[in-house]
Amino acid sequence: MTDRILDFSDEPAALSFRNSLLVIKREGQDEITVPFAEIAVIVVSHPQVHYTHAVLCGIANAGGEFVACGEKHLPVAMLLPLETHFTQAERFTMQAQVPLPVKKRLWQQIVRAKIRAQAKLLKDLRGSDYGLPGFLPRVKSGDPENVEAQASRNYWTALFGDTEFRRDRNCEDQNRHLNYGYAVLRAIVARAVCAAGLHPSLGLHHHNRYDAFCLADDLMEPFRPVVDGVVARLIDMYGKLYPLDKQAKAAILEGLMGRFALDGESRTLFDIVSRTASSLATVYAGEADKLILPEL
């Protein structure tokens, strides 16, 4: 299966459904068709992109996702398939009954994996891990001391070489690029969560009553450095005021579409994230006690 991310942000287009194909029509250009089975995510941000109801049903039935963006080209809504796994109801029940100590232990694994990934990225890009591995022994079950945030402060300063940088969704700097990349990553993870028969709103650590994707927000944490690395390279070349334009989006999507080494094999991010989500279902079922959290 091909996992493709289609981004419609630069020009008007008409999207329609025909024979299990997404039909793309642009003025003055030849018609393009893409099988829905090959599409992981459709991102629409141009205000003059029109699509039929059949397109939304087509992407959902194929197990893909539709992300709608607002005026600032940042996601404002996400469409996920309702039925993606043959034992979905059973797994929802199992997921809702997971004991708190299990959730805390899983969150500990996720935070440690995230810090290891951040340290590796800093080593690759900046030549030093800036002491991040030293935080790992301090991450206890549930991370009650919020070591994740402490490590992140060091991480962001080192990654961008800027002591003033703060992770803020509303800032008009490289935060715009991070927002976009994280939104697409979140969609990828949410898709994998649903495919594993789990409910994306029943999280391990995140529990905002207004967030329908708490579990996706949990599981995406160790994968965020994939986006961070692309954005850091863009900022190194063009500066923090580099616009979130077609070139920037293409670079971020290309990073997410890359291949990564896992167990001596080259795999896509989609495949790796799916393995992580499936391993979570296995832990919930009491068949394992650890997540599959590969180091990318």
The 8 nearest C-alpha neighbors of each residue, nearest first, counted from 0:
[[1, 37, 2, 36, 38, 3, 39, 270],
 [2, 0, 37, 3, 38, 36, 39, 34],
 [3, 1, 39, 37, 38, 0, 4, 269],
 [2, 4, 38, 39, 37, 1, 5, 40],
 [3, 5, 40, 39, 41, 38, 6, 2],
 [6, 4, 41, 42, 3, 40, 7, 38],
 [5, 7, 42, 8, 43, 41, 4, 44],
 [8, 6, 43, 42, 44, 9, 45, 5],
 [7, 9, 45, 44, 6, 43, 10, 245],
 [10, 8, 7, 45, 245, 11, 44, 244],
 [9, 11, 8, 12, 45, 7, 47, 48],
 [12, 10, 47, 48, 45, 25, 13, 9],
 [11, 13, 48, 25, 24, 49, 14, 10],
 [12, 14, 49, 24, 48, 50, 23, 25],
 [15, 13, 50, 23, 22, 49, 12, 24],
 [14, 16, 22, 51, 54, 50, 21, 13],
 [17, 15, 21, 54, 20, 53, 22, 19],
 [16, 18, 20, 19, 21, 22, 15, 32],
 [17, 19, 20, 16, 21, 34, 22, 35],
 [20, 18, 17, 35, 34, 16, 21, 57],
 [21, 19, 34, 17, 18, 33, 35, 16],
 [20, 22, 33, 16, 32, 15, 34, 35],
 [21, 23, 32, 15, 14, 31, 16, 20],
 [24, 22, 14, 31, 30, 13, 32, 21],
 [23, 25, 30, 13, 12, 14, 22, 31],
 [26, 24, 12, 28, 27, 13, 11, 23],
 [25, 27, 28, 24, 12, 11, 29, 13],
 [26, 28, 25, 29, 24, 30, 12, 11],
 [29, 27, 25, 26, 30, 24, 31, 23],
 [28, 30, 31, 27, 24, 25, 26, 23],
 [29, 31, 24, 23, 28, 32, 22, 25],
 [32, 30, 23, 22, 29, 24, 33, 21],
 [31, 33, 22, 21, 20, 23, 34, 30],
 [32, 34, 21, 20, 35, 22, 31, 37],
 [35, 33, 20, 36, 37, 21, 19, 32],
 [36, 34, 38, 37, 20, 58, 61, 21],
 [35, 37, 34, 61, 38, 0, 1, 62],
 [38, 36, 1, 35, 2, 34, 3, 0],
 [39, 37, 3, 35, 2, 36, 40, 63],
 [38, 40, 63, 2, 3, 4, 64, 37],
 [39, 41, 64, 4, 63, 38, 65, 5],
 [40, 42, 5, 65, 4, 66, 6, 64],
 [41, 43, 6, 66, 5, 67, 7, 65],
 [44, 42, 7, 67, 68, 6, 45, 8],
 [43, 45, 68, 8, 72, 7, 46, 67],
 [44, 46, 8, 47, 48, 43, 9, 7],
 [47, 45, 48, 44, 11, 70, 43, 69],
 [48, 46, 11, 45, 49, 12, 10, 13],
 [47, 49, 12, 11, 46, 45, 13, 50],
 [50, 48, 13, 14, 47, 12, 51, 11],
 [51, 49, 14, 15, 13, 54, 48, 52],
 [50, 52, 53, 54, 15, 14, 49, 55],
 [51, 53, 55, 54, 56, 50, 15, 57],
 [52, 54, 56, 51, 55, 16, 57, 15],
 [53, 55, 57, 51, 52, 16, 56, 15],
 [56, 54, 52, 57, 53, 58, 59, 51],
 [55, 57, 53, 59, 54, 58, 60, 52],
 [58, 56, 54, 60, 55, 59, 53, 61],
 [57, 59, 63, 61, 55, 60, 56, 35],
 [60, 58, 80, 56, 62, 61, 63, 57],
 [59, 61, 57, 62, 58, 56, 80, 63],
 [60, 62, 58, 59, 36, 63, 35, 57],
 [63, 61, 59, 60, 80, 58, 83, 64],
 [62, 64, 39, 58, 59, 61, 40, 38],
 [65, 63, 40, 79, 78, 39, 58, 41],
 [64, 66, 41, 78, 77, 40, 42, 67],
 [65, 67, 77, 42, 76, 41, 43, 74],
 [68, 66, 43, 76, 74, 75, 42, 44],
 [67, 69, 74, 44, 73, 72, 75, 43],
 [70, 68, 72, 71, 73, 75, 74, 44],
 [69, 71, 72, 68, 73, 44, 46, 45],
 [70, 72, 73, 69, 68, 44, 74, 175],
 [73, 71, 68, 69, 44, 70, 74, 8],
 [72, 74, 68, 71, 69, 179, 75, 178],
 [75, 73, 68, 67, 76, 69, 66, 182],
 [74, 76, 68, 67, 69, 73, 77, 66],
 [77, 75, 67, 74, 66, 78, 68, 65],
 [76, 78, 66, 65, 67, 79, 64, 75],
 [77, 79, 65, 64, 66, 80, 76, 59],
 [80, 78, 64, 59, 81, 77, 190, 65],
 [79, 81, 59, 82, 62, 83, 60, 78],
 [82, 80, 79, 83, 59, 193, 60, 62],
 [83, 81, 80, 84, 87, 193, 85, 196],
 [82, 84, 194, 193, 196, 81, 80, 62],
 [85, 83, 196, 87, 86, 194, 82, 195],
 [84, 86, 87, 83, 196, 82, 88, 89],
 [87, 85, 89, 84, 88, 90, 196, 91],
 [86, 88, 196, 84, 90, 89, 85, 91],
 [89, 87, 91, 90, 86, 92, 196, 85],
 [90, 88, 92, 86, 87, 91, 93, 196],
 [89, 91, 93, 87, 92, 88, 94, 196],
 [92, 90, 94, 88, 93, 89, 197, 87],
 [93, 91, 95, 89, 90, 94, 88, 96],
 [92, 94, 90, 96, 91, 95, 89, 97],
 [93, 95, 91, 92, 96, 97, 90, 283],
 [94, 96, 92, 93, 97, 91, 201, 90],
 [97, 95, 93, 94, 98, 92, 91, 283],
 [96, 98, 94, 95, 283, 99, 93, 101],
 [99, 97, 101, 100, 96, 102, 95, 103],
 [98, 100, 102, 101, 103, 97, 203, 104],
 [101, 99, 103, 102, 98, 104, 140, 141],
 [102, 100, 104, 99, 103, 98, 105, 97],
 [103, 101, 99, 105, 203, 100, 104, 106],
 [104, 102, 141, 100, 106, 140, 105, 101],
 [103, 105, 140, 107, 101, 106, 102, 141],
 [106, 104, 108, 102, 107, 103, 101, 109],
 [105, 107, 109, 103, 108, 104, 141, 110],
 [106, 108, 140, 104, 110, 105, 109, 141],
 [109, 107, 105, 111, 106, 110, 112, 104],
 [110, 108, 106, 112, 107, 111, 113, 105],
 [111, 109, 113, 107, 112, 108, 106, 147],
 [110, 112, 114, 108, 113, 109, 135, 115],
 [113, 111, 109, 115, 110, 114, 221, 108],
 [114, 112, 221, 110, 116, 111, 115, 220],
 [113, 115, 117, 111, 116, 112, 118, 110],
 [116, 114, 118, 112, 113, 117, 119, 111],
 [117, 115, 113, 119, 114, 118, 112, 294],
 [118, 116, 114, 120, 119, 115, 224, 113],
 [119, 117, 128, 115, 121, 116, 120, 131],
 [118, 120, 122, 116, 117, 121, 123, 115],
 [119, 121, 123, 117, 122, 118, 124, 116],
 [120, 122, 124, 128, 118, 125, 123, 119],
 [123, 121, 127, 126, 128, 119, 120, 125],
 [122, 124, 120, 121, 126, 125, 119, 127],
 [125, 123, 121, 122, 126, 120, 228, 158],
 [126, 124, 121, 122, 127, 123, 158, 157],
 [125, 127, 122, 123, 124, 121, 128, 129],
 [128, 126, 122, 129, 125, 121, 123, 118],
 [127, 129, 118, 122, 121, 130, 131, 119],
 [130, 128, 127, 131, 157, 118, 121, 153],
 [131, 129, 128, 133, 132, 134, 118, 127],
 [130, 132, 133, 134, 118, 129, 128, 150],
 [133, 131, 134, 135, 130, 115, 118, 114],
 [132, 134, 131, 130, 135, 136, 137, 150],
 [133, 135, 132, 137, 131, 136, 150, 146],
 [134, 136, 137, 132, 138, 133, 111, 114],
 [137, 135, 138, 134, 133, 139, 132, 111],
 [138, 136, 135, 134, 139, 146, 133, 144],
 [139, 137, 142, 135, 136, 146, 107, 111],
 [138, 140, 142, 137, 141, 107, 143, 136],
 [139, 141, 104, 107, 103, 142, 138, 106],
 [140, 142, 103, 107, 143, 106, 139, 104],
 [141, 143, 139, 138, 145, 140, 144, 107],
 [144, 142, 145, 141, 139, 140, 146, 138],
 [145, 143, 146, 142, 138, 139, 137, 147],
 [146, 144, 147, 142, 143, 148, 149, 138],
 [145, 147, 149, 148, 144, 138, 150, 142],
 [146, 148, 145, 150, 149, 151, 110, 114],
 [149, 147, 151, 146, 150, 145, 152, 153],
 [150, 148, 146, 151, 152, 147, 145, 153],
 [149, 151, 147, 153, 148, 152, 146, 154],
 [152, 150, 154, 148, 153, 149, 155, 147],
 [153, 151, 154, 149, 150, 155, 148, 156],
 [154, 152, 151, 156, 150, 155, 157, 149],
 [153, 155, 151, 157, 152, 156, 158, 150],
 [156, 154, 158, 157, 152, 153, 151, 159],
 [155, 157, 162, 161, 160, 153, 154, 158],
 [156, 158, 160, 154, 155, 159, 153, 161],
 [159, 157, 155, 156, 160, 154, 121, 231],
 [158, 160, 161, 157, 156, 155, 231, 164],
 [161, 159, 157, 156, 158, 162, 155, 164],
 [160, 162, 156, 159, 163, 164, 157, 155],
 [161, 163, 156, 164, 160, 155, 157, 159],
 [164, 162, 161, 165, 156, 160, 155, 159],
 [165, 163, 161, 162, 156, 166, 155, 159],
 [164, 166, 167, 163, 155, 152, 162, 174],
 [165, 167, 174, 168, 164, 155, 170, 177],
 [168, 166, 169, 170, 165, 174, 164, 175],
 [167, 169, 170, 174, 178, 166, 175, 177],
 [170, 168, 167, 171, 174, 175, 172, 166],
 [169, 171, 172, 167, 168, 174, 175, 173],
 [172, 170, 175, 169, 174, 173, 240, 168],
 [171, 173, 174, 240, 239, 170, 175, 241],
 [172, 174, 239, 175, 176, 177, 240, 171],
 [173, 175, 177, 172, 176, 178, 170, 168],
 [176, 174, 178, 173, 177, 172, 171, 179],
 [175, 177, 179, 173, 178, 174, 243, 180],
 [176, 178, 174, 180, 179, 175, 181, 173],
 [179, 177, 175, 181, 176, 180, 174, 182],
 [178, 180, 182, 176, 177, 181, 73, 175],
 [181, 179, 177, 183, 182, 178, 226, 251],
 [180, 182, 184, 178, 183, 179, 185, 177],
 [183, 181, 185, 179, 180, 184, 178, 186],
 [182, 184, 186, 185, 180, 181, 187, 179],
 [185, 183, 181, 187, 186, 182, 180, 188],
 [186, 184, 182, 188, 183, 187, 181, 189],
 [185, 187, 189, 183, 184, 188, 190, 182],
 [188, 186, 184, 190, 185, 189, 183, 191],
 [187, 189, 191, 185, 190, 186, 215, 192],
 [190, 188, 215, 192, 186, 191, 187, 185],
 [189, 191, 187, 193, 188, 192, 186, 194],
 [192, 190, 273, 194, 188, 189, 193, 276],
 [193, 191, 189, 195, 276, 190, 194, 197],
 [192, 194, 196, 190, 197, 195, 191, 83],
 [193, 195, 191, 83, 196, 192, 84, 190],
 [196, 194, 192, 193, 277, 197, 276, 191],
 [197, 195, 87, 84, 193, 194, 90, 83],
 [198, 196, 193, 192, 195, 91, 90, 199],
 [197, 199, 200, 201, 91, 193, 196, 192],
 [200, 198, 212, 214, 201, 215, 213, 189],
 [199, 201, 211, 212, 213, 198, 214, 202],
 [202, 200, 199, 214, 198, 213, 203, 95],
 [201, 203, 214, 213, 205, 204, 200, 206],
 [202, 204, 102, 205, 214, 106, 217, 201],
 [205, 203, 202, 206, 217, 106, 102, 103],
 [206, 204, 213, 202, 203, 207, 217, 216],
 [205, 207, 213, 208, 202, 204, 210, 201],
 [208, 206, 210, 209, 205, 213, 211, 200],
 [207, 209, 210, 206, 211, 200, 213, 205],
 [208, 210, 207, 211, 206, 212, 213, 200],
 [211, 209, 207, 212, 208, 213, 200, 206],
 [210, 212, 200, 213, 209, 199, 208, 201],
 [213, 211, 200, 199, 215, 210, 214, 216],
 [214, 212, 202, 200, 216, 205, 215, 210],
 [213, 215, 202, 199, 217, 216, 212, 200],
 [214, 216, 189, 212, 218, 217, 213, 188],
 [217, 215, 213, 214, 219, 218, 212, 185],
 [218, 216, 214, 215, 219, 220, 213, 205],
 [217, 219, 215, 220, 216, 214, 188, 221],
 [218, 220, 222, 216, 217, 221, 215, 188],
 [219, 221, 222, 223, 218, 217, 113, 216],
 [222, 220, 113, 112, 223, 219, 116, 109],
 [223, 221, 219, 220, 224, 225, 113, 116],
 [222, 224, 225, 220, 226, 221, 227, 219],
 [225, 223, 227, 226, 222, 228, 117, 116],
 [226, 224, 223, 228, 227, 222, 229, 254],
 [227, 225, 224, 229, 228, 223, 180, 230],
 [228, 226, 224, 230, 229, 225, 231, 223],
 [227, 229, 231, 226, 230, 225, 224, 232],
 [228, 230, 232, 226, 231, 227, 251, 233],
 [229, 231, 233, 227, 232, 228, 234, 226],
 [232, 230, 234, 228, 233, 229, 227, 235],
 [231, 233, 235, 229, 230, 234, 228, 236],
 [234, 232, 230, 236, 235, 231, 237, 229],
 [233, 235, 238, 231, 237, 239, 236, 232],
 [236, 234, 232, 233, 237, 238, 231, 159],
 [237, 235, 233, 234, 238, 232, 231, 241],
 [236, 238, 234, 241, 235, 233, 239, 240],
 [239, 237, 234, 240, 241, 235, 236, 233],
 [238, 240, 173, 234, 172, 241, 237, 235],
 [241, 239, 172, 238, 242, 173, 171, 237],
 [240, 242, 239, 238, 237, 243, 234, 173],
 [243, 241, 244, 240, 247, 172, 176, 175],
 [242, 244, 247, 176, 248, 241, 175, 245],
 [243, 245, 247, 242, 246, 248, 241, 249],
 [244, 246, 248, 247, 249, 9, 243, 8],
 [245, 247, 249, 244, 248, 250, 243, 251],
 [248, 246, 250, 244, 249, 245, 243, 251],
 [247, 249, 251, 245, 250, 246, 252, 244],
 [248, 250, 246, 252, 247, 251, 253, 245],
 [249, 251, 253, 247, 248, 252, 246, 254],
 [252, 250, 248, 254, 253, 249, 229, 180],
 [253, 251, 255, 249, 254, 250, 248, 256],
 [252, 254, 256, 250, 251, 255, 249, 257],
 [255, 253, 251, 257, 252, 256, 250, 229],
 [254, 256, 252, 253, 257, 251, 268, 225],
 [255, 257, 253, 254, 252, 258, 268, 267],
 [258, 256, 254, 255, 253, 267, 259, 268],
 [259, 257, 267, 266, 265, 268, 256, 260],
 [260, 258, 266, 265, 295, 267, 261, 257],
 [259, 261, 265, 264, 263, 266, 262, 295],
 [262, 260, 264, 263, 265, 259, 266, 293],
 [263, 261, 264, 260, 265, 293, 266, 259],
 [262, 264, 261, 260, 265, 266, 259, 293],
 [265, 263, 261, 260, 262, 266, 259, 258],
 [264, 266, 260, 259, 258, 261, 263, 267],
 [267, 265, 258, 259, 260, 264, 270, 261],
 [268, 266, 258, 269, 270, 259, 257, 271],
 [267, 269, 271, 270, 272, 258, 266, 255],
 [270, 268, 267, 272, 271, 273, 187, 2],
 [271, 269, 273, 267, 268, 272, 274, 266],
 [270, 272, 268, 274, 273, 269, 275, 267],
 [271, 273, 275, 269, 274, 270, 268, 276],
 [274, 272, 191, 270, 276, 271, 275, 277],
 [273, 275, 277, 271, 272, 276, 278, 270],
 [274, 276, 291, 272, 278, 273, 277, 292],
 [277, 275, 279, 273, 192, 278, 274, 191],
 [278, 276, 274, 280, 195, 279, 275, 273],
 [277, 279, 281, 275, 280, 290, 276, 291],
 [278, 280, 282, 276, 281, 277, 290, 283],
 [281, 279, 283, 277, 278, 282, 284, 276],
 [282, 280, 278, 284, 279, 283, 286, 287],
 [283, 281, 287, 279, 285, 284, 288, 280],
 [282, 284, 280, 285, 281, 279, 94, 97],
 [285, 283, 281, 282, 286, 280, 93, 287],
 [286, 284, 282, 283, 287, 281, 288, 280],
 [285, 287, 281, 284, 282, 288, 283, 280],
 [288, 286, 282, 285, 289, 281, 284, 278],
 [287, 289, 282, 290, 286, 285, 281, 105],
 [290, 288, 287, 291, 282, 105, 278, 108],
 [291, 289, 278, 292, 279, 275, 288, 282],
 [290, 292, 275, 278, 293, 289, 274, 279],
 [291, 293, 290, 275, 294, 112, 109, 221],
 [294, 292, 295, 291, 261, 271, 112, 275],
 [293, 295, 116, 292, 112, 115, 261, 221],
 [294, 293, 259, 260, 116, 261, 222, 225]]
